[in-house]
Amino acid sequence: MSENSRSAPIAEERASEPRDVSIPEERASERHEVSIPEERARERHEGPRADWPLYEVFVRGKRGLNHVHVGSLRAADDEMALRHARDVYTRRNEGVSIWVIKSESIIATSPSEKDPFFAPSGDKVYRHPTFYTIPDNVPHM
């Protein structure tokens, strides 16, 4: 029997034995509060990409007439955002046009502002087609 064949069962035996990995009490104060997976997750979110701006991505489908919001991504600049949006959101050739815009550039109203914000259009009756007769041959009205 060779030297290696005799040591193999011992190595298997040692590998199957449970090991004590606890920290002795005298070193308990040296323990870190954060576990290794949490630390790696923090590095991922606080790494160099964490300070990249957030972009919103809109894609127009082949059969669609308008762009639809499909998600968000982080990128160093506009060109990178466009390339990443193409790679992530149009992998199966489902889009014909992509828009990316920095999230900080989007301005929106809130639902609570609905009445005061849209009230000025209510007093402009000429904008509503109530005074016009629509011919029967006009589609989509």
C-alpha positions as CSV (number, residue, x, y, z in Angstrom):
1,M,0.0,0.0,0.0
2,S,1.4,3.4,-0.9
3,E,1.8,6.3,1.4
4,N,-1.0,8.3,-0.4
5,S,-3.5,5.5,-0.3
6,R,-3.1,5.2,3.5
7,S,-3.6,8.9,4.2
8,A,-6.7,9.3,2.0
9,P,-9.1,7.6,4.5
10,I,-7.7,9.7,7.3
11,A,-8.2,12.9,5.3
12,E,-11.8,11.9,4.5
13,E,-12.3,11.1,8.2
14,R,-11.1,14.5,9.2
15,A,-13.2,16.3,6.6
16,S,-16.4,14.7,7.9
17,E,-15.7,15.6,11.5
18,P,-17.4,18.8,12.7
19,R,-14.9,21.6,13.5
20,D,-15.2,24.0,16.3
21,V,-15.1,27.5,14.8
22,S,-16.3,29.4,17.8
23,I,-14.3,32.4,19.0
24,P,-12.9,32.0,22.5
25,E,-14.4,34.4,25.1
26,E,-11.1,36.3,25.5
27,R,-11.4,37.3,21.8
28,A,-15.1,37.9,21.8
29,S,-14.5,41.7,21.9
30,E,-12.6,41.4,18.6
31,R,-15.6,40.0,16.7
32,H,-17.0,42.1,14.0
33,E,-20.7,43.1,14.1
34,V,-21.2,42.5,10.4
35,S,-21.1,39.1,8.8
36,I,-19.1,38.4,5.7
37,P,-22.1,38.2,3.3
38,E,-23.5,41.5,4.6
39,E,-20.1,43.1,4.2
40,R,-19.9,41.9,0.6
41,A,-23.4,43.2,-0.1
42,R,-22.5,46.5,1.4
43,E,-19.3,46.7,-0.8
44,R,-21.5,46.0,-3.8
45,H,-24.0,48.8,-3.0
46,E,-21.4,51.3,-1.7
47,G,-18.7,50.5,-4.3
48,P,-17.7,52.7,-7.2
49,R,-21.1,52.1,-9.0
50,A,-23.1,53.4,-6.0
51,D,-22.3,57.0,-6.9
52,W,-23.3,56.5,-10.6
53,P,-26.6,58.3,-11.5
54,L,-29.8,56.4,-11.7
55,Y,-31.4,56.3,-15.2
56,E,-35.0,55.4,-16.1
57,V,-35.4,53.3,-19.2
58,F,-38.2,53.6,-21.7
59,V,-38.6,51.2,-24.7
60,R,-40.8,51.4,-27.7
61,G,-41.8,47.9,-28.9
62,K,-42.0,46.8,-32.5
63,R,-45.8,47.0,-32.5
64,G,-46.1,49.8,-30.0
65,L,-46.8,53.4,-30.8
66,N,-45.4,54.8,-27.5
67,H,-42.4,54.3,-25.2
68,V,-43.1,52.3,-22.0
69,H,-41.1,52.5,-18.8
70,V,-39.4,49.1,-18.4
71,G,-37.0,49.7,-15.5
72,S,-34.0,51.5,-14.0
73,L,-30.3,51.2,-14.1
74,R,-27.1,52.9,-13.0
75,A,-24.4,54.0,-15.4
76,A,-21.4,56.3,-15.4
77,D,-22.7,58.4,-18.4
78,D,-25.5,58.7,-21.0
79,E,-23.8,56.5,-23.6
80,M,-23.2,53.8,-21.1
81,A,-26.8,54.0,-19.9
82,L,-28.0,53.6,-23.5
83,R,-25.7,50.6,-24.1
84,H,-26.7,48.9,-20.8
85,A,-30.4,49.6,-21.5
86,R,-30.0,47.9,-24.9
87,D,-28.3,44.9,-23.4
88,V,-30.6,44.5,-20.4
89,Y,-34.1,45.5,-21.8
90,T,-34.0,44.5,-25.5
91,R,-32.1,41.2,-25.4
92,R,-34.7,39.5,-27.6
93,N,-35.0,42.2,-30.2
94,E,-38.4,43.4,-28.8
95,G,-37.6,47.1,-29.1
96,V,-37.1,49.6,-31.9
97,S,-36.3,52.7,-29.8
98,I,-34.9,53.3,-26.4
99,W,-35.0,56.4,-24.2
100,V,-32.8,56.8,-21.1
101,I,-33.1,59.8,-18.8
102,K,-31.5,60.6,-15.4
103,S,-34.1,60.0,-12.7
104,E,-33.1,63.3,-11.1
105,S,-34.3,65.1,-14.3
106,I,-37.9,63.8,-14.0
107,I,-40.4,66.1,-12.5
108,A,-43.9,64.9,-11.8
109,T,-47.1,65.9,-10.1
110,S,-48.6,64.0,-7.2
111,P,-52.1,62.6,-7.2
112,S,-53.0,65.0,-4.4
113,E,-52.3,68.0,-6.7
114,K,-54.7,66.6,-9.4
115,D,-57.6,69.1,-8.9
116,P,-55.6,72.3,-8.5
117,F,-53.0,71.5,-11.2
118,F,-55.5,70.5,-13.9
119,A,-58.2,73.0,-13.0
120,P,-57.1,75.7,-15.5
121,S,-58.1,73.5,-18.5
122,G,-61.7,73.3,-17.2
123,D,-62.5,76.9,-18.1
124,K,-61.3,76.6,-21.7
125,V,-64.4,75.0,-23.3
126,Y,-63.2,75.6,-26.8
127,R,-60.7,72.7,-26.2
128,H,-63.4,70.2,-25.8
129,P,-65.1,68.8,-28.9
130,T,-68.6,69.4,-27.6
131,F,-69.4,72.2,-30.1
132,Y,-68.4,70.2,-33.2
133,T,-70.2,67.5,-35.1
134,I,-68.0,64.6,-36.0
135,P,-68.6,63.0,-39.4
136,D,-69.2,59.2,-39.3
137,N,-66.2,58.6,-41.6
138,V,-63.7,59.9,-39.0
139,P,-62.1,56.9,-37.3
140,H,-61.0,56.7,-33.7
141,M,-63.2,59.5,-32.2
